[in-house]
Amino acid sequence: MSASQRDSITKETAEWVLWQSELRDKTTVDEAASPYKAEIEFIKSEKQDQLAREAQHVKELQQGRDEALEFQRQQASAQRRQTAVERELNALERNERLTLKRKQELRKADSVKSMLKKDEEEHRSG
């Protein structure tokens, strides 16, 4: 056997030993973790449940916020409608006052006209 063949075999043997060592280390870690796997899975499950609860809570908060915003929009719309109705009512009341004032002025004018007519008739007859 030549020196290069011995070196090649030594190198391959060293690689195989290293590989076996790494495999044994990995197996040892897996074996060491195996008693805790159930606990690890339980903790994972608890965390997932907690995240699901928190996500549901956030969803409920968002829904509540959306409902509050919708209520505010409806309230603002109702306020605008009420303001419009109040303006219209004020305009109607103002028109009613003006109409009454005109009627009074017309009555006064009719009264004056009537008095002038009487005066004129008295002046003609008298």
VOBA-1610 file (N, C-alpha, C; in pm, whole numbers, padded with zeros to 5 digits, always signed):
BEGIN
Met+00084-00116+00000Met+00000+00000+00000Met+00089+00123+00000Ser+00053+00214-00086Ser+00136+00334-00099Ser+00099+00437+00005Ala+00184+00535+00020Ala+00163+00641+00119Ala+00039+00722+00085Ser+00016+00746-00043Ser-00104+00825-00081Ser-00231+00747-00052Gln-00227+00615-00071Gln-00344+00533-00039Gln-00370+00535+00110Arg-00261+00524+00189Arg-00277+00529+00336Arg-00333+00665+00378Asp-00284+00773+00317Asp-00334+00907+00351Asp-00482+00919+00316Ser-00519+00864+00201Ser-00658+00869+00157Ser-00747+00791+00253Ile-00701+00671+00293Ile-00780+00590+00386Ile-00787+00659+00521Thr-00680+00718+00566Thr-00678+00789+00694Thr-00774+00908+00690Lys-00772+00979+00577Lys-00862+01095+00563Lys-01007+01050+00565Glu-01038+00944+00489Glu-01175+00892+00485Glu-01218+00842+00623Thr-01126+00775+00692Thr-01156+00725+00826Thr-01182+00840+00921Ala-01104+00944+00912Ala-01122+01062+00998Ala-01258+01128+00969Glu-01294+01138+00843Glu-01423+01197+00807Glu-01537+01111+00862Trp-01523+00978+00848Trp-01627+00888+00897Trp-01640+00900+01048Val-01528+00907+01120Val-01530+00920+01266Val-01595+01052+01305Leu-01563+01159+01233Leu-01624+01290+01261Leu-01775+01285+01238Trp-01812+01221+01127Trp-01955+01209+01095Trp-02027+01129+01203Gln-01968+01020+01247Gln-02027+00938+01354Gln-02038+01018+01483Ser-01940+01097+01511Ser-01939+01179+01633Ser-02053+01282+01626Glu-02067+01347+01510Glu-02176+01446+01495Glu-02312+01378+01505Leu-02325+01260+01444Leu-02450+01186+01451Leu-02481+01147+01594Arg-02380+01100+01667Arg-02398+01062+01807Arg-02438+01185+01889Asp-02374+01301+01863Asp-02408+01425+01936Asp-02553+01463+01910Lys-02596+01453+01785Lys-02734+01488+01751Lys-02831+01391+01819Thr-02799+01265+01815Thr-02882+01164+01879Thr-02887+01189+02029Thr-02774+01223+02085Thr-02768+01251+02228Thr-02857+01371+02262Val-02853+01476+02181Val-02937+01595+02205Val-03084+01556+02192Asp-03119+01482+02088Asp-03258+01440+02071Asp-03304+01354+02188Glu-03217+01260+02231Glu-03252+01174+02344Glu-03266+01255+02471Ala-03178+01353+02488Ala-03183+01436+02608Ala-03310+01521+02609Ala-03355+01562+02492Ala-03474+01648+02484Ala-03603+01569+02491Ser-03597+01438+02464Ser-03720+01360+02455Ser-03806+01364+02581Pro-03754+01363+02703Pro-03842+01370+02820Pro-03917+01504+02827Tyr-03862+01605+02762Tyr-03923+01739+02769Tyr-04012+01769+02649Lys-04017+01676+02553Lys-04097+01701+02432Lys-04243+01729+02466Ala-04300+01651+02555Ala-04441+01671+02592Ala-04459+01809+02654Glu-04367+01847+02741Glu-04376+01979+02805Glu-04358+02090+02701Ile-04264+02069+02609Ile-04242+02167+02503Ile-04367+02181+02416Glu-04427+02067+02380Glu-04550+02070+02300Glu-04663+02138+02376Phe-04673+02111+02507Phe-04776+02175+02590Phe-04756+02327+02592Ile-04633+02370+02609Ile-04603+02514+02612Ile-04637+02577+02476Lys-04599+02507+02368Lys-04633+02557+02235Lys-04784+02571+02220Ser-04856+02469+02264Ser-05003+02471+02256Ser-05061+02586+02337Glu-05008+02606+02458Glu-05055+02717+02543Glu-05030+02852+02475Lys-04912+02867+02416Lys-04877+02992+02348Lys-04970+03015+02228Gln-04997+02907+02154Gln-05087+02919+02039Gln-05228+02957+02085Asp-05274+02897+02194Asp-05405+02931+02249Asp-05408+03077+02294Gln-05300+03120+02359Gln-05292+03258+02406Gln-05295+03354+02287Leu-05221+03323+02183Leu-05220+03407+02064Leu-05358+03410+01999Ala-05427+03297+01997Ala-05562+03293+01939Ala-05657+03378+02022Arg-05646+03371+02156Arg-05732+03455+02243Arg-05703+03603+02220Glu-05575+03636+02211Glu-05538+03776+02189Glu-05587+03824+02053Ala-05578+03740+01952Ala-05626+03776+01818Ala-05778+03798+01823Gln-05849+03713+01894Gln-05994+03729+01908Gln-06027+03859+01981His-05949+03889+02085His-05971+04013+02161His-05948+04135+02071Val-05842+04131+01992Val-05814+04241+01899Val-05928+04255+01799Lys-05978+04142+01750Lys-06088+04144+01655Lys-06213+04207+01719Glu-06240+04171+01843Glu-06355+04229+01914Glu-06336+04378+01935Leu-06214+04419+01970Leu-06187+04562+01987Leu-06206+04638+01856Gln-06159+04579+01747Gln-06175+04644+01616Gln-06324+04654+01579Gln-06399+04548+01609Gln-06542+04549+01580Gln-06611+04658+01664Gly-06572+04667+01791Gly-06628+04771+01878Gly-06594+04910+01827Arg-06471+04927+01782Arg-06429+05056+01725Arg-06510+05089+01600Asp-06529+04988+01514Asp-06607+05009+01392Asp-06751+05046+01426Glu-06808+04980+01525Glu-06946+05011+01566Glu-06954+05152+01624Ala-06853+05191+01702Ala-06852+05326+01759Ala-06840+05431+01649Leu-06757+05405+01550Leu-06743+05498+01437Leu-06873+05509+01359Glu-06939+05397+01337Glu-07067+05398+01266Glu-07171+05476+01346Phe-07173+05456+01477Phe-07265+05530+01563Phe-07237+05680+01553Gln-07109+05718+01555Gln-07074+05860+01543Gln-07119+05916+01409Arg-07103+05839+01302Arg-07148+05885+01169Arg-07299+05905+01168Gln-07371+05809+01226Gln-07517+05821+01231Gln-07559+05939+01316Gln-07489+05960+01427Gln-07521+06071+01515Gln-07495+06204+01443Ala-07386+06215+01372Ala-07355+06337+01298Ala-07459+06361+01189Ser-07501+06255+01123Ser-07602+06267+01019Ser-07735+06314+01079Ala-07772+06257+01193Ala-07896+06297+01261Ala-07887+06443+01304Gln-07770+06485+01351Gln-07751+06625+01392Gln-07766+06719+01272Arg-07711+06679+01157Arg-07726+06761+01037Arg-07872+06771+00995Arg-07943+06658+01001Arg-08086+06661+00966Arg-08164+06750+01062Gln-08133+06740+01192Gln-08202+06822+01292Gln-08174+06970+01267Thr-08051+07004+01236Thr-08015+07143+01208Thr-08091+07194+01086Ala-08100+07111+00983Ala-08173+07150+00861Ala-08321+07173+00892Val-08379+07085+00974Val-08520+07100+01011Val-08540+07227+01093Glu-08447+07255+01186Glu-08457+07376+01267Glu-08448+07501+01180Arg-08360+07501+01081Arg-08349+07616+00989Arg-08479+07635+00912Glu-08533+07524+00864Glu-08659+07533+00789Glu-08771+07584+00878Leu-08776+07536+01001Leu-08878+07583+01096Leu-08861+07732+01124Asn-08738+07776+01144Asn-08712+07919+01165Asn-08756+08002+01046Ala-08729+07954+00926Ala-08771+08025+00805Ala-08924+08033+00796Leu-08990+07923+00830Leu-09137+07923+00827Leu-09194+08021+00930Glu-09134+08022+01050Glu-09180+08115+01153Glu-09157+08259+01111Arg-09043+08287+01050Arg-09013+08422+01001Arg-09113+08462+00893Asn-09143+08370+00800Asn-09242+08399+00695Asn-09379+08424+00756Glu-09414+08346+00859Glu-09543+08364+00924Glu-09551+08503+00990Arg-09445+08544+01057Arg-09442+08678+01119Arg-09455+08787+01014Leu-09381+08769+00902Leu-09390+08868+00794Leu-09530+08873+00735Thr-09592+08757+00719Thr-09729+08752+00666Thr-09824+08823+00760Leu-09811+08796+00891Leu-09899+08865+00988Leu-09877+09016+00984Lys-09751+09057+00975Lys-09718+09199+00969Lys-09780+09263+00844Arg-09773+09194+00730Arg-09832+09246+00605Arg-09984+09256+00617Lys-10043+09154+00680Lys-10189+09157+00699Lys-10229+09277+00784Gln-10151+09302+00890Gln-10180+09418+00975Gln-10164+09547+00896Glu-10059+09555+00817Glu-10038+09675+00735Glu-10151+09693+00635Leu-10197+09581+00575Leu-10309+09589+00481Leu-10438+09633+00551Arg-10460+09582+00673Arg-10578+09625+00749Arg-10570+09775+00778Lys-10452+09820+00820Lys-10434+09963+00846Lys-10459+10044+00719Ala-10403+09995+00608Ala-10421+10065+00480Ala-10568+10066+00442Asp-10637+09953+00462Asp-10781+09947+00432Asp-10857+10043+00523Ser-10816+10046+00649Ser-10882+10135+00745Ser-10861+10281+00704Val-10739+10315+00669Val-10710+10452+00625Val-10786+10483+00497Lys-10789+10389+00407Lys-10860+10405+00280Lys-11008+10426+00306Ser-11058+10345+00397Ser-11200+10356+00433Ser-11228+10492+00496Met-11141+10537+00586Met-11160+10668+00650Met-11152+10780+00546Leu-11057+10769+00451Leu-11044+10870+00346Leu-11168+10872+00258Lys-11219+10755+00231Lys-11341+10745+00149Lys-11457+10811+00220Lys-11471+10788+00352Lys-11578+10849+00430Lys-11561+11001+00431Asp-11435+11043+00452Asp-11408+11187+00454Asp-11444+11250+00319Glu-11410+11181+00212Glu-11440+11233+00079Glu-11589+11239+00056Glu-11661+11136+00098Glu-11807+11135+00082Glu-11869+11244+00166Glu-11820+11263+00287Glu-11873+11368+00374Glu-11841+11506+00313His-11726+11516+00256His-11687+11643+00197His-11774+11673+00075Arg-11811+11577-00003Arg-11898+11594-00119Arg-12040+11625-00074Ser-12083+11555+00026Ser-12222+11576+00069Ser-12234+11699+00159Gly-12136+11742+00217Gly-12143+11846+00316Gly-12111+11979+00273
//
